[in-house]
Amino acid sequence: MARRGTPAKGAAARKRSEGTREPVTAPVDGGLAELVPDRERPRGWTLLLDGAPQSHLDLDDPAHLSFAYQRRLGHVIDLAAPAGRPLHAVHLGGGAFTLARYLAASRPRSTQQIVEVDAPLVQLVRRELPLDPQARTRVRAMDARAGLGRIPDGWADLVIADVFSGARTPAHLTTVEFLTEVRRVLKPGGQYAANLTDGPPLAHLRGQIATAAALFPELALAADPVVWRGRRFGNAVLVASDLPVAVPELTRRVAGDPHPGRVEHGRALADFTGGAAVVTDAAARPSPAPPPGTFD
């Protein structure tokens, strides 16, 4: 096993060749990264940053999505276009590149860009869990908003935001100015999907819905019932577009997940915001920190 606090130097690759696997740790800009083997999947791994789970992937089965929020983002990918049609996709936040691998497997010949600010994390994932060299996937080690600014107008069918720093979404990725850039990058009819986190009283989540509604006429939000009721800190997946979202099918899929969720849209979602203000660069704050014990 790699010594905590030191780079792994290809340890996972060596252990795989020897038929055994042990956790791999390495310091990255976001803290201490850990790649923990999934004992039930021979080539499954979970990425943690400072103990907080970030991504799970199975190199043998990239279509397998373990985390509930990743499954919901996978549903968005599946419903973004007819089955099998290649997409142009932007992933803001890389993690272990789980969703990019999923999209490449489910929609061959897709062209993808991953933007991840943590360059040492990118190096760790590339070394230990390499991408398929045949996949049309480019990785940029830079800030998500700066990377978005390098993408041409109307290039993307799908923009997925899953960006966390210290388990919080940075403030500059929560604003109407940020979403204006997202809207610029999307093709007509393209979709924006974001992994959001919040807990009682859900003020951040309400503000994010209000901010997206200022730019996108069609919205849907998927979350666990206990999150909807404000009883627990958790994830919610927001989908936004200038054309209708496939709400009935998204609802069916989310309800059928191993951890069933609920989807709201239209008037019910607008009412949920409770008159929350649109978030601007001048007033933005990071998303709330998870309470102690959230990831225990």
One Martini backbone bead per residue (centre of mass of N, CA, C, O) as a GRO file, in nm:
protein
  296
    1MET     BB    1   0.097   0.035   0.020
    2ALA     BB    2   0.068   0.351   0.011
    3ARG     BB    3   0.181   0.613   0.161
    4ARG     BB    4   0.063   0.847   0.340
    5GLY     BB    5   0.126   1.147   0.157
    6THR     BB    6   0.210   0.985  -0.105
    7PRO     BB    7   0.270   0.900  -0.397
    8ALA     BB    8   0.187   0.600  -0.578
    9LYS     BB    9   0.341   0.500  -0.839
   10GLY     BB   10   0.145   0.268  -0.964
   11ALA     BB   11   0.022   0.063  -0.752
   12ALA     BB   12  -0.245  -0.040  -0.874
   13ALA     BB   13  -0.125  -0.164  -1.127
   14ARG     BB   14   0.057  -0.368  -0.982
   15LYS     BB   15  -0.161  -0.515  -0.816
   16ARG     BB   16  -0.330  -0.610  -1.054
   17SER     BB   17  -0.101  -0.789  -1.177
   18GLU     BB   18  -0.093  -0.963  -0.891
   19GLY     BB   19  -0.416  -0.995  -0.794
   20THR     BB   20  -0.411  -0.738  -0.606
   21ARG     BB   21  -0.562  -0.495  -0.373
   22GLU     BB   22  -0.504  -0.156  -0.269
   23PRO     BB   23  -0.493   0.125  -0.143
   24VAL     BB   24  -0.466   0.464  -0.268
   25THR     BB   25  -0.250   0.740  -0.194
   26ALA     BB   26  -0.273   1.111  -0.237
   27PRO     BB   27  -0.174   1.423  -0.275
   28VAL     BB   28  -0.383   1.701  -0.331
   29ASP     BB   29  -0.531   2.000  -0.359
   30GLY     BB   30  -0.803   1.882  -0.198
   31GLY     BB   31  -0.609   1.673  -0.046
   32LEU     BB   32  -0.677   1.342   0.031
   33ALA     BB   33  -0.644   1.081  -0.180
   34GLU     BB   34  -0.859   0.786  -0.238
   35LEU     BB   35  -0.825   0.448  -0.352
   36VAL     BB   36  -1.086   0.211  -0.319
   37PRO     BB   37  -1.158  -0.104  -0.323
   38ASP     BB   38  -1.398  -0.316  -0.456
   39ARG     BB   39  -1.481  -0.628  -0.325
   40GLU     BB   40  -1.725  -0.691  -0.550
   41ARG     BB   41  -1.519  -0.564  -0.770
   42PRO     BB   42  -1.235  -0.628  -0.941
   43ARG     BB   43  -1.255  -0.306  -1.090
   44GLY     BB   44  -1.337  -0.143  -0.839
   45TRP     BB   45  -1.377   0.212  -0.736
   46THR     BB   46  -1.313   0.459  -0.477
   47LEU     BB   47  -1.332   0.808  -0.439
   48LEU     BB   48  -1.154   1.007  -0.200
   49LEU     BB   49  -1.179   1.323  -0.008
   50ASP     BB   50  -1.116   1.347   0.301
   51GLY     BB   51  -1.341   1.095   0.324
   52ALA     BB   52  -1.511   1.184   0.077
   53PRO     BB   53  -1.718   1.078  -0.146
   54GLN     BB   54  -1.698   1.106  -0.517
   55SER     BB   55  -1.641   0.817  -0.663
   56HIS     BB   56  -1.750   0.549  -0.882
   57LEU     BB   57  -1.595   0.257  -1.044
   58ASP     BB   58  -1.588   0.026  -1.337
   59LEU     BB   59  -1.365  -0.085  -1.565
   60ASP     BB   60  -1.549  -0.331  -1.673
   61ASP     BB   61  -1.825  -0.135  -1.601
   62PRO     BB   62  -1.910   0.181  -1.695
   63ALA     BB   63  -2.236   0.145  -1.664
   64HIS     BB   64  -2.182   0.146  -1.365
   65LEU     BB   65  -2.383   0.308  -1.105
   66SER     BB   66  -2.372   0.359  -0.762
   67PHE     BB   67  -2.444   0.633  -0.714
   68ALA     BB   68  -2.729   0.810  -0.705
   69TYR     BB   69  -2.640   1.071  -0.857
   70GLN     BB   70  -2.512   0.920  -1.097
   71ARG     BB   71  -2.766   0.781  -1.194
   72ARG     BB   72  -2.919   1.045  -1.257
   73LEU     BB   73  -2.716   1.146  -1.462
   74GLY     BB   74  -2.745   0.897  -1.643
   75HIS     BB   75  -3.038   0.955  -1.722
   76VAL     BB   76  -2.979   1.217  -1.865
   77ILE     BB   77  -2.798   1.097  -2.079
   78ASP     BB   78  -3.009   0.893  -2.196
   79LEU     BB   79  -3.231   1.148  -2.253
   80ALA     BB   80  -3.077   1.361  -2.447
   81ALA     BB   81  -3.104   1.124  -2.665
   82PRO     BB   82  -3.101   0.898  -2.867
   83ALA     BB   83  -2.996   0.599  -2.863
   84GLY     BB   84  -2.641   0.613  -2.935
   85ARG     BB   85  -2.600   0.902  -2.975
   86PRO     BB   86  -2.376   1.119  -3.016
   87LEU     BB   87  -2.195   1.351  -2.807
   88HIS     BB   88  -2.147   1.673  -2.673
   89ALA     BB   89  -1.942   1.701  -2.376
   90VAL     BB   90  -1.937   1.860  -2.049
   91HIS     BB   91  -1.715   1.833  -1.760
   92LEU     BB   92  -1.754   1.971  -1.443
   93GLY     BB   93  -1.563   1.787  -1.309
   94GLY     BB   94  -1.399   1.472  -1.263
   95GLY     BB   95  -1.270   1.287  -1.073
   96ALA     BB   96  -1.295   0.952  -1.212
   97PHE     BB   97  -1.460   0.980  -1.487
   98THR     BB   98  -1.737   0.829  -1.477
   99LEU     BB   99  -1.936   0.979  -1.679
  100ALA     BB  100  -1.751   0.969  -1.924
  101ARG     BB  101  -1.742   0.661  -1.938
  102TYR     BB  102  -2.042   0.616  -1.967
  103LEU     BB  103  -2.085   0.776  -2.228
  104ALA     BB  104  -1.879   0.620  -2.403
  105ALA     BB  105  -2.032   0.344  -2.371
  106SER     BB  106  -2.334   0.444  -2.457
  107ARG     BB  107  -2.185   0.669  -2.674
  108PRO     BB  108  -2.025   0.622  -2.921
  109ARG     BB  109  -1.828   0.890  -3.052
  110SER     BB  110  -1.803   1.079  -2.843
  111THR     BB  111  -1.740   1.419  -2.734
  112GLN     BB  112  -1.511   1.518  -2.468
  113GLN     BB  113  -1.492   1.744  -2.177
  114ILE     BB  114  -1.268   1.785  -1.906
  115VAL     BB  115  -1.291   1.990  -1.602
  116GLU     BB  116  -1.006   2.007  -1.371
  117VAL     BB  117  -0.835   2.179  -1.122
  118ASP     BB  118  -0.690   1.910  -1.012
  119ALA     BB  119  -0.398   1.803  -1.126
  120PRO     BB  120  -0.313   1.568  -0.933
  121LEU     BB  121  -0.578   1.413  -0.972
  122VAL     BB  122  -0.553   1.365  -1.271
  123GLN     BB  123  -0.289   1.205  -1.253
  124LEU     BB  124  -0.392   0.977  -1.075
  125VAL     BB  125  -0.621   0.874  -1.259
  126ARG     BB  126  -0.454   0.826  -1.514
  127ARG     BB  127  -0.259   0.617  -1.380
  128GLU     BB  128  -0.472   0.414  -1.226
  129LEU     BB  129  -0.745   0.504  -1.425
  130PRO     BB  130  -0.749   0.476  -1.728
  131LEU     BB  131  -0.843   0.573  -2.018
  132ASP     BB  132  -0.967   0.514  -2.309
  133PRO     BB  133  -0.783   0.569  -2.596
  134GLN     BB  134  -1.052   0.572  -2.790
  135ALA     BB  135  -1.156   0.804  -2.651
  136ARG     BB  136  -1.312   1.131  -2.693
  137THR     BB  137  -1.111   1.262  -2.444
  138ARG     BB  138  -1.063   1.568  -2.275
  139VAL     BB  139  -0.824   1.709  -2.038
  140ARG     BB  140  -0.854   1.985  -1.812
  141ALA     BB  141  -0.637   2.171  -1.590
  142MET     BB  142  -0.896   2.369  -1.460
  143ASP     BB  143  -1.113   2.589  -1.416
  144ALA     BB  144  -1.439   2.562  -1.491
  145ARG     BB  145  -1.500   2.852  -1.595
  146ALA     BB  146  -1.251   2.883  -1.770
  147GLY     BB  147  -1.305   2.631  -1.947
  148LEU     BB  148  -1.578   2.725  -2.057
  149GLY     BB  149  -1.455   2.979  -2.207
  150ARG     BB  150  -1.311   2.774  -2.436
  151ILE     BB  151  -1.588   2.713  -2.550
  152PRO     BB  152  -1.784   2.714  -2.796
  153ASP     BB  153  -2.050   2.809  -2.933
  154GLY     BB  154  -2.279   2.559  -2.949
  155TRP     BB  155  -2.128   2.268  -2.881
  156ALA     BB  156  -2.323   2.144  -2.661
  157ASP     BB  157  -2.549   1.897  -2.546
  158LEU     BB  158  -2.381   1.872  -2.263
  159VAL     BB  159  -2.376   1.990  -1.917
  160ILE     BB  160  -2.175   1.884  -1.636
  161ALA     BB  161  -2.204   1.950  -1.282
  162ASP     BB  162  -1.930   1.834  -1.040
  163VAL     BB  163  -1.835   2.063  -0.804
  164PHE     BB  164  -1.575   2.034  -0.549
  165SER     BB  165  -1.460   2.205  -0.240
  166GLY     BB  166  -1.463   2.068   0.045
  167ALA     BB  167  -1.774   1.974  -0.018
  168ARG     BB  168  -1.803   2.244  -0.199
  169THR     BB  169  -1.941   2.470  -0.397
  170PRO     BB  170  -1.829   2.714  -0.561
  171ALA     BB  171  -1.948   3.028  -0.590
  172HIS     BB  172  -1.879   3.080  -0.909
  173LEU     BB  173  -2.086   2.805  -0.963
  174THR     BB  174  -2.389   2.962  -0.867
  175THR     BB  175  -2.448   3.166  -1.105
  176VAL     BB  176  -2.578   3.357  -1.358
  177GLU     BB  177  -2.307   3.398  -1.501
  178PHE     BB  178  -2.236   3.103  -1.528
  179LEU     BB  179  -2.504   3.017  -1.681
  180THR     BB  180  -2.449   3.194  -1.925
  181GLU     BB  181  -2.212   3.020  -2.022
  182VAL     BB  182  -2.365   2.761  -2.051
  183ARG     BB  183  -2.572   2.865  -2.259
  184ARG     BB  184  -2.361   2.934  -2.476
  185VAL     BB  185  -2.248   2.632  -2.515
  186LEU     BB  186  -2.517   2.543  -2.591
  187LYS     BB  187  -2.731   2.402  -2.771
  188PRO     BB  188  -3.016   2.384  -2.902
  189GLY     BB  189  -3.162   2.176  -2.656
  190GLY     BB  190  -2.973   2.162  -2.449
  191GLN     BB  191  -2.817   2.037  -2.139
  192TYR     BB  192  -2.827   2.094  -1.787
  193ALA     BB  193  -2.633   1.934  -1.521
  194ALA     BB  194  -2.656   1.915  -1.153
  195ASN     BB  195  -2.475   1.866  -0.856
  196LEU     BB  196  -2.639   1.906  -0.552
  197THR     BB  197  -2.608   2.045  -0.213
  198ASP     BB  198  -2.816   1.999   0.087
  199GLY     BB  199  -2.993   2.138   0.372
  200PRO     BB  200  -3.136   2.249   0.619
  201PRO     BB  201  -3.358   2.480   0.454
  202LEU     BB  202  -3.275   2.485   0.137
  203ALA     BB  203  -3.155   2.760   0.026
  204HIS     BB  204  -2.958   2.679  -0.194
  205LEU     BB  205  -3.150   2.518  -0.374
  206ARG     BB  206  -3.352   2.745  -0.429
  207GLY     BB  207  -3.144   2.938  -0.558
  208GLN     BB  208  -3.065   2.749  -0.797
  209ILE     BB  209  -3.341   2.737  -0.928
  210ALA     BB  210  -3.384   3.042  -0.969
  211THR     BB  211  -3.131   3.082  -1.146
  212ALA     BB  212  -3.203   2.884  -1.375
  213ALA     BB  213  -3.486   3.019  -1.441
  214ALA     BB  214  -3.355   3.286  -1.566
  215LEU     BB  215  -3.250   3.096  -1.838
  216PHE     BB  216  -3.450   2.843  -1.806
  217PRO     BB  217  -3.772   2.715  -1.886
  218GLU     BB  218  -3.662   2.415  -1.817
  219LEU     BB  219  -3.728   2.207  -1.525
  220ALA     BB  220  -3.561   1.965  -1.303
  221LEU     BB  221  -3.583   1.765  -0.987
  222ALA     BB  222  -3.373   1.526  -0.815
  223ALA     BB  223  -3.465   1.346  -0.506
  224ASP     BB  224  -3.486   1.260  -0.204
  225PRO     BB  225  -3.741   1.275   0.013
  226VAL     BB  226  -3.571   1.373   0.263
  227VAL     BB  227  -3.465   1.621   0.114
  228TRP     BB  228  -3.726   1.757   0.031
  229ARG     BB  229  -3.817   1.773   0.351
  230GLY     BB  230  -3.559   1.868   0.520
  231ARG     BB  231  -3.408   1.608   0.692
  232ARG     BB  232  -3.148   1.596   0.491
  233PHE     BB  233  -2.847   1.573   0.375
  234GLY     BB  234  -2.794   1.611   0.009
  235ASN     BB  235  -2.875   1.522  -0.311
  236ALA     BB  236  -2.928   1.704  -0.628
  237VAL     BB  237  -3.073   1.699  -0.959
  238LEU     BB  238  -3.032   1.930  -1.213
  239VAL     BB  239  -3.244   2.026  -1.494
  240ALA     BB  240  -3.174   2.219  -1.800
  241SER     BB  241  -3.370   2.398  -2.059
  242ASP     BB  242  -3.522   2.519  -2.371
  243LEU     BB  243  -3.651   2.237  -2.355
  244PRO     BB  244  -3.818   1.980  -2.284
  245VAL     BB  245  -3.816   1.749  -2.043
  246ALA     BB  246  -3.816   1.396  -1.970
  247VAL     BB  247  -4.006   1.357  -1.709
  248PRO     BB  248  -4.156   1.082  -1.708
  249GLU     BB  249  -3.895   0.906  -1.748
  250LEU     BB  250  -3.730   1.020  -1.516
  251THR     BB  251  -3.929   0.945  -1.296
  252ARG     BB  252  -3.926   0.641  -1.341
  253ARG     BB  253  -3.621   0.594  -1.297
  254VAL     BB  254  -3.589   0.721  -1.014
  255ALA     BB  255  -3.807   0.535  -0.877
  256GLY     BB  256  -3.626   0.261  -0.971
  257ASP     BB  257  -3.412   0.292  -0.786
  258PRO     BB  258  -3.253   0.166  -0.518
  259HIS     BB  259  -3.285   0.483  -0.441
  260PRO     BB  260  -3.554   0.637  -0.436
  261GLY     BB  261  -3.697   0.910  -0.612
  262ARG     BB  262  -3.789   1.255  -0.686
  263VAL     BB  263  -3.975   1.452  -0.925
  264GLU     BB  264  -3.969   1.798  -1.016
  265HIS     BB  265  -4.188   2.045  -1.177
  266GLY     BB  266  -4.288   2.333  -1.258
  267ARG     BB  267  -4.494   2.459  -1.029
  268ALA     BB  268  -4.378   2.296  -0.790
  269LEU     BB  269  -4.089   2.408  -0.825
  270ALA     BB  270  -4.153   2.707  -0.805
  271ASP     BB  271  -4.276   2.688  -0.519
  272PHE     BB  272  -4.021   2.576  -0.374
  273THR     BB  273  -3.848   2.845  -0.383
  274GLY     BB  274  -4.001   3.085  -0.230
  275GLY     BB  275  -3.862   3.348  -0.367
  276ALA     BB  276  -3.588   3.319  -0.447
  277ALA     BB  277  -3.293   3.448  -0.529
  278VAL     BB  278  -3.077   3.542  -0.752
  279VAL     BB  279  -2.753   3.451  -0.819
  280THR     BB  280  -2.457   3.639  -0.784
  281ASP     BB  281  -2.135   3.727  -0.783
  282ALA     BB  282  -2.164   3.945  -0.550
  283ALA     BB  283  -2.339   3.715  -0.348
  284ALA     BB  284  -2.187   3.462  -0.342
  285ARG     BB  285  -2.182   3.123  -0.212
  286PRO     BB  286  -2.113   2.848  -0.097
  287SER     BB  287  -2.201   2.562  -0.031
  288PRO     BB  288  -2.283   2.374   0.211
  289ALA     BB  289  -2.166   2.204   0.463
  290PRO     BB  290  -2.141   1.916   0.585
  291PRO     BB  291  -2.228   1.754   0.839
  292PRO     BB  292  -2.137   1.578   1.081
  293GLY     BB  293  -2.137   1.234   0.967
  294THR     BB  294  -2.228   1.204   0.666
  295PHE     BB  295  -1.971   0.984   0.587
  296ASP     BB  296  -1.995   0.741   0.809
   0.00000   0.00000   0.00000
